[in-house]
Amino acid sequence: MRRVWLRVALAAGAGLASLVVCYGACVATVLLFFLWGEYVVIATLRGRLDTPLFLFGVGTALLLALTSLSLPARALGATKDHVTNTAVLSGLGFCAFVFFVVVSLGSPSAVPIALLALVATSVIGSLVAIHQEAGHITVRLGRATVIAAVAIYCASLLANWLVHGEGNLLYYLVPLIVASSSWLVVPGIVASLRSD
């Protein structure tokens, strides 16, 4: 029993670490764009993009984010190619989340899709890692994971509905925080229910 809880804690911690690094990469990219963005746009229009520090910073942030997406898969027992496949699929999900967050700045109707992409990224990463290692997913594991993911998604939609129209910018982070909890909960559920 103690071993199961250790595995759950490790998977949840890996999910949290992955989430923090991915958000950090997004913040770093935005900050780099604000620091050098005007210069980059002007230099690109003139045909002389001479900002190696900007490109190095963005590349490093994206590489760290992609690498961190392999942490939950590793914690769930995936190896070699399975970790790469899981990280790539999770990376595509996180890119969809970032895209819909940017779209939601102009159209608030895109917020539910962004929240869905954020929750789905953790579900896809965890279930794909287990499926590729074990060759199957048990019904109990699939049901528990989907129920938890749907509950977190609905809670984030409720949080979005409750803060809609509030003037404070920090209120708009509440739905993201609720949806982000799936990055801790889903790997923990998968780690506790997977069959060895």
Order of alpha helices (4+ residues) and beta strands (2+ residues): alpha-alpha-alpha-alpha-alpha-alpha-alpha-alpha
